[in-house]
Amino acid sequence: MKHIKEIVYLLGAGFNKNFYFRNDSIPPLINDFFKINLKSLKIKENQDKYRALFGFIKKEFNKSISDLKHISFNIEELFTSLDSKESEQRDQLDKLNLTDNQYDYVFKNWKKYSSLNFQTKSIFADFLERLVIDHAKGSISEFFARKIYEEKPAILTFNYDCILENLIYDHAHKMKKEYILGYGIEFNKTNLYDKPHDSQTVEEFKRKTELYEFLSNSSTQCKLIKLHGSVNWFRPLYLRKDSPNVEVKSPYSKQRIDQVILSYDKFWEQGKPDIDGEILNPLMITPIRYKDKYIHERPFNELWKLARDYLNECKRLIIIGYSFPDTDTSIRKLIHNTFAQKQLEQLIIINPDRNAIAKAKNLIIQKKEVKIYENLKEFLI
């Protein structure tokens, strides 16, 4: 089989908790996203920009900005509500025999919820893009990068950020080695600047450009399969950046819906990301309750097929920081069905959460001893 990998890593949100980040940033988990983000100066400065979003949260969940700063609020509830309302309006637009007035009314509602969903994604993506590992505060990142480089495994991840990509690239660059990661899918477009921008040096620009060229190359030796998408993947939002009220084309053209664009990171600092003047929508299966309806669309159907192939052939499975939440039914089913038929040579679970460990062991019934580690440091050193 073309995609055989004997070692497979499965990464969840808890993976990032093993590292230190610059400016003491903390990768948000599902319940503390707003508590962390509302402390940032960037969000404070843009509260007017997101007034409609905070108004929606107040109306639907009876939580003010002050509430969000101090109490836990599951962002899955917000994404689920917005996704449901946007889908409902989209289904209405698909109906035949709508009068012009009816179509305009429904389109206005669809655009409202689509915009709110986009704003929530933009806050999400902006924060994740600004996470940079501080290597000076610990060597775990270096050890892990070296291990991945030596093993060249398949990596299945539910994380949207580009922390791992940059970690492996930094190691390869430092050791003057070839970069090894690729996303395993073909992109319709790769949007790279033709010159440095903002505070970038020519060297930083050259390195980032090279990284993106590797990521879009399906022949790289190690595949990073991002099962729920990535902050640097996009598809057209069908609206012009210079005329946001003008729809570019029908939002339901299959050819356009299937487009996948790999675009330069840090776009959010310049405002809405675009390509050729058309606004781009982050291509992520956001934390919603019912994710299964999206994994059959491109590129997720291709990614999940790759994941199935890798799991069928793997002999050693390492699960880091993933808790198998009840809403992730597809991966729970895939894992259970795969390992009901086969035994691994080794199963390793890295997680301080005893409930998460129990879930993993119940899904993957193994006769051999399962190795358990509290954290990545304990596993590596």
Rosetta blueprint (number, residue, H / E / L):
1 M L
2 K L
3 H L
4 I L
5 K L
6 E L
7 I E
8 V E
9 Y E
10 L E
11 L E
12 G L
13 A H
14 G H
15 F H
16 N H
17 K H
18 N H
19 F L
20 Y L
21 F E
22 R H
23 N H
24 D H
25 S L
26 I L
27 P L
28 P L
29 L L
30 I L
31 N L
32 D L
33 F H
34 F H
35 K H
36 I H
37 N H
38 L L
39 K L
40 S L
41 L H
42 K H
43 I H
44 K H
45 E H
46 N L
47 Q L
48 D L
49 K L
50 Y L
51 R H
52 A H
53 L H
54 F H
55 G H
56 F H
57 I H
58 K H
59 K H
60 E H
61 F H
62 N L
63 K L
64 S L
65 I H
66 S H
67 D H
68 L H
69 K H
70 H H
71 I L
72 S L
73 F L
74 N L
75 I H
76 E H
77 E H
78 L H
79 F H
80 T H
81 S H
82 L H
83 D H
84 S H
85 K H
86 E H
87 S H
88 E H
89 Q H
90 R H
91 D H
92 Q H
93 L H
94 D L
95 K L
96 L L
97 N L
98 L L
99 T L
100 D H
101 N H
102 Q H
103 Y H
104 D H
105 Y H
106 V H
107 F H
108 K H
109 N H
110 W H
111 K H
112 K H
113 Y H
114 S H
115 S H
116 L H
117 N H
118 F H
119 Q H
120 T H
121 K H
122 S H
123 I H
124 F H
125 A H
126 D H
127 F H
128 L H
129 E H
130 R L
131 L L
132 V L
133 I E
134 D L
135 H H
136 A H
137 K H
138 G L
139 S L
140 I H
141 S H
142 E H
143 F H
144 F H
145 A H
146 R H
147 K H
148 I H
149 Y H
150 E H
151 E H
152 K L
153 P L
154 A E
155 I E
156 L E
157 T E
158 F L
159 N L
160 Y L
161 D L
162 C L
163 I H
164 L H
165 E H
166 N H
167 L H
168 I H
169 Y H
170 D H
171 H H
172 A H
173 H H
174 K H
175 M L
176 K L
177 K L
178 E L
179 Y L
180 I L
181 L E
182 G E
183 Y L
184 G L
185 I L
186 E L
187 F L
188 N L
189 K E
190 T E
191 N E
192 L L
193 Y L
194 D L
195 K L
196 P L
197 H L
198 D L
199 S L
200 Q L
201 T L
202 V H
203 E H
204 E H
205 F H
206 K H
207 R H
208 K H
209 T H
210 E H
211 L H
212 Y H
213 E H
214 F H
215 L H
216 S L
217 N L
218 S L
219 S L
220 T L
221 Q L
222 C E
223 K E
224 L E
225 I E
226 K E
227 L L
228 H L
229 G E
230 S E
231 V E
232 N E
233 W E
234 F E
235 R E
236 P E
237 L E
238 Y E
239 L E
240 R E
241 K L
242 D L
243 S L
244 P L
245 N L
246 V L
247 E E
248 V L
249 K L
250 S L
251 P L
252 Y L
253 S L
254 K H
255 Q H
256 R H
257 I H
258 D L
259 Q L
260 V L
261 I E
262 L E
263 S E
264 Y L
265 D L
266 K L
267 F H
268 W H
269 E H
270 Q H
271 G L
272 K L
273 P L
274 D E
275 I E
276 D L
277 G L
278 E E
279 I E
280 L E
281 N E
282 P E
283 L E
284 M E
285 I L
286 T L
287 P L
288 I L
289 R L
290 Y L
291 K L
292 D H
293 K H
294 Y H
295 I L
296 H L
297 E L
298 R L
299 P L
300 F H
301 N H
302 E H
303 L H
304 W H
305 K H
306 L H
307 A H
308 R H
309 D H
310 Y H
311 L H
312 N H
313 E H
314 C L
315 K L
316 R E
317 L E
318 I E
319 I E
320 I E
321 G L
322 Y L
323 S L
324 F L
325 P L
326 D L
327 T L
328 D L
329 T H
330 S H
331 I H
332 R H
333 K H
334 L H
335 I H
336 H H
337 N H
338 T H
339 F H
340 A L
341 Q L
342 K L
343 Q L
344 L L
345 E L
346 Q E
347 L E
348 I E
349 I E
350 I E
351 N L
352 P L
353 D L
354 R H
355 N H
356 A H
357 I H
358 A H
359 K H
360 A H
361 K H
362 N H
363 L H
364 I L
365 I L
366 Q L
367 K L
368 K L
369 E L
370 V L
371 K E
372 I E
373 Y E
374 E L
375 N L
376 L H
377 K H
378 E H
379 F H
380 L H
381 I L
